[in-house]
Amino acid sequence: MGKPRNPITGSDFAGIVESVGNEVSQFKPGDRVMGLNTDQLSSHCEYIVIGEDEAVVKIPDELSFSVAAASLEGAHYAYNFIKRIPDLPGKKVLVNGATGAIGSAGLQFLKYHGALVTAVCRAEHEDIVRDMGVDAVIAYDRVDFTQTDSKFDVVFDAVGKSTFGKCRRVLTQQGLYISSELGPKVQNPLLALITPLGKGQQVKFPVPTDTKRSLNYIMDRLKDGSFKPLIDREYAFDDIREAYRYVLQGEKVGNVILNFQA
Ligand SMILES: NC(=O)c1ccc[n+]([C@@H]2O[C@H](COP(=O)([O-])OP(=O)(O)OC[C@H]3O[C@@H](n4cnc5c(N)ncnc54)[C@H](OP(=O)(O)O)[C@@H]3O)[C@@H](O)[C@H]2O)c1
């Protein structure tokens, strides 16, 4: 294998503004901020440079840097997925992968908008998702949700472990399937092009855009208390390899934080 093109990983950050350029008007040294840039930001280092018009917002004093850092990419994806669901109040939505960074943010945003949320997670994590206010829980290590008699207006597979084909029987006639993953043989983006041509169930494969808008939405939810990011654990920056090994197991509960001050 060759060397990575970008040797410094990381897209999310929370920290303090050290200095600003002459033309910067929205931020000043000492401001507490959080931000996100999935295009080679390289945030896994002590200092980064980011433009004031990019996805960076001030954070209130009462918000810890850990909470801020856990409210970024997963929540940005979640917001972009759920905003594609029309008429959310009262809709029955199943969230698969409910304890992931995307799923846990998504189900809280869905509850905020008045959806009826069924969360799918491992039995031992039921209490975690119930504490986030969901209406029902299905433990996937006990019951296969695709084989239940329930019907959902939306299946939001936040972890990409199902397929549209498997979920069709639990979707209503006009039901919507949304996945955070491409699916086998890149089927989800293809199905998102084909299924709207018919009159029945549809696949949507939203591509997250407008990160600044997401951050403003997330900040509003943090401030009104409707969103509390799920934090699994924190690692000191020197333990970044352990942190990556843990995340790559695909079993983290919410978000993993790298802390430069630990
Ligand atoms: N997080 C991001 O910012 C981001 C950005 C872009 C793309 N993605 C992609 O989106 C997907 C989700 O990412 P994530 O960070 O939210 O979560 P993740 O860490 O990849 O997923 C963790 C969750 O998946 C659940 N899970 C594992 N196997 C499952 C199964 N068979 N059925 C249902 N749930 C299962 C686990 O829940 P239990 O512990 O309850 O089993 C665990 O909490 C990943 O494929 C990731 O590559 C993530």
The ligand as an SDF file (V2000), in Angstrom:
LIG
                    3D

 48 52  0  0  0  0  0  0  0  0999 V2000
  -20.4250    8.9010   11.6440 N   0  0  0  0  0  0  0  0  0  0  0  0
  -20.1650    9.5880   10.5500 C   0  0  0  0  0  0  0  0  0  0  0  0
  -19.8340   10.7770   10.6140 O   0  0  0  0  0  0  0  0  0  0  0  0
  -20.2930    8.9510    9.1840 C   0  0  0  0  0  0  0  0  0  0  0  0
  -20.1190    9.7450    8.0610 C   0  0  0  0  0  0  0  0  0  0  0  0
  -20.2890    9.1680    6.8070 C   0  0  0  0  0  0  0  0  0  0  0  0
  -20.6030    7.8290    6.6800 C   0  0  0  0  0  0  0  0  0  0  0  0
  -20.7280    7.0750    7.7930 N   0  0  0  0  0  0  0  0  0  0  0  0
  -21.0860    5.6690    7.6410 C   0  0  0  0  0  0  0  0  0  0  0  0
  -22.3860    5.5120    8.1720 O   0  0  0  0  0  0  0  0  0  0  0  0
  -22.4770    4.2820    8.8660 C   0  0  0  0  0  0  0  0  0  0  0  0
  -22.9070    4.5530   10.2960 C   0  0  0  0  0  0  0  0  0  0  0  0
  -21.8940    5.2570   10.9460 O   0  0  0  0  0  0  0  0  0  0  0  0
  -22.0370    5.6360   12.4880 P   0  0  0  0  0  0  0  0  0  0  0  0
  -20.7960    6.3490   12.8510 O   0  0  0  0  0  0  0  0  0  0  0  0
  -23.3310    6.3010   12.7090 O   0  0  0  0  0  0  0  0  0  0  0  0
  -22.1550    4.2670   13.2290 O   0  0  0  0  0  0  0  0  0  0  0  0
  -21.1490    3.0130   13.3610 P   0  0  0  0  0  0  0  0  0  0  0  0
  -20.1980    3.2830   14.4380 O   0  0  0  0  0  0  0  0  0  0  0  0
  -20.6040    2.5660   12.0750 O   0  0  0  0  0  0  0  0  0  0  0  0
  -22.2110    1.9500   13.7870 O   0  0  0  0  0  0  0  0  0  0  0  0
  -22.2880    1.6170   15.0650 C   0  0  0  0  0  0  0  0  0  0  0  0
  -23.6580    1.0710   15.3540 C   0  0  0  0  0  0  0  0  0  0  0  0
  -24.1130    0.1230   14.3990 O   0  0  0  0  0  0  0  0  0  0  0  0
  -24.9660   -0.7600   15.0600 C   0  0  0  0  0  0  0  0  0  0  0  0
  -24.9970   -2.0690   14.3960 N   0  0  0  0  0  0  0  0  0  0  0  0
  -23.9660   -2.9000   14.1830 C   0  0  0  0  0  0  0  0  0  0  0  0
  -24.4060   -4.0050   13.5410 N   0  0  0  0  0  0  0  0  0  0  0  0
  -25.7430   -3.8440   13.3670 C   0  0  0  0  0  0  0  0  0  0  0  0
  -26.7680   -4.6270   12.7640 C   0  0  0  0  0  0  0  0  0  0  0  0
  -26.5140   -5.8010   12.2070 N   0  0  0  0  0  0  0  0  0  0  0  0
  -28.0190   -4.1370   12.7510 N   0  0  0  0  0  0  0  0  0  0  0  0
  -28.3180   -2.9510   13.2920 C   0  0  0  0  0  0  0  0  0  0  0  0
  -27.3880   -2.1580   13.8800 N   0  0  0  0  0  0  0  0  0  0  0  0
  -26.1200   -2.6100   13.9100 C   0  0  0  0  0  0  0  0  0  0  0  0
  -24.3730   -0.8790   16.4440 C   0  0  0  0  0  0  0  0  0  0  0  0
  -25.4410   -0.8210   17.3380 O   0  0  0  0  0  0  0  0  0  0  0  0
  -25.5030   -1.8160   18.5830 P   0  0  0  0  0  0  0  0  0  0  0  0
  -24.2900   -1.5260   19.3850 O   0  0  0  0  0  0  0  0  0  0  0  0
  -26.7640   -1.4700   19.2990 O   0  0  0  0  0  0  0  0  0  0  0  0
  -25.4320   -3.1800   18.0150 O   0  0  0  0  0  0  0  0  0  0  0  0
  -23.4870    0.3440   16.6180 C   0  0  0  0  0  0  0  0  0  0  0  0
  -23.9080    1.2370   17.6220 O   0  0  0  0  0  0  0  0  0  0  0  0
  -21.0960    3.6220    8.7930 C   0  0  0  0  0  0  0  0  0  0  0  0
  -21.1420    2.6690    7.7770 O   0  0  0  0  0  0  0  0  0  0  0  0
  -20.1790    4.7580    8.4370 C   0  0  0  0  0  0  0  0  0  0  0  0
  -19.0920    4.3230    7.6640 O   0  0  0  0  0  0  0  0  0  0  0  0
  -20.5850    7.6040    9.0380 C   0  0  0  0  0  0  0  0  0  0  0  0
  1  2  1  0
  2  3  2  0
  2  4  1  0
  4  5  1  0
  4 48  2  0
  5  6  2  0
  6  7  1  0
  7  8  2  0
  8  9  1  0
  8 48  1  0
  9 10  1  0
  9 46  1  0
 10 11  1  0
 11 12  1  0
 11 44  1  0
 12 13  1  0
 13 14  1  0
 14 15  2  0
 14 16  1  0
 14 17  1  0
 17 18  1  0
 18 19  2  0
 18 20  1  0
 18 21  1  0
 21 22  1  0
 22 23  1  0
 23 24  1  0
 23 42  1  0
 24 25  1  0
 25 26  1  0
 25 36  1  0
 26 27  1  0
 26 35  1  0
 27 28  2  0
 28 29  1  0
 29 30  1  0
 29 35  2  0
 30 31  1  0
 30 32  2  0
 32 33  1  0
 33 34  2  0
 34 35  1  0
 36 37  1  0
 36 42  1  0
 37 38  1  0
 38 39  2  0
 38 40  1  0
 38 41  1  0
 42 43  1  0
 44 45  1  0
 44 46  1  0
 46 47  1  0
M  CHG  2   8   1  16  -1
M  END
$$$$
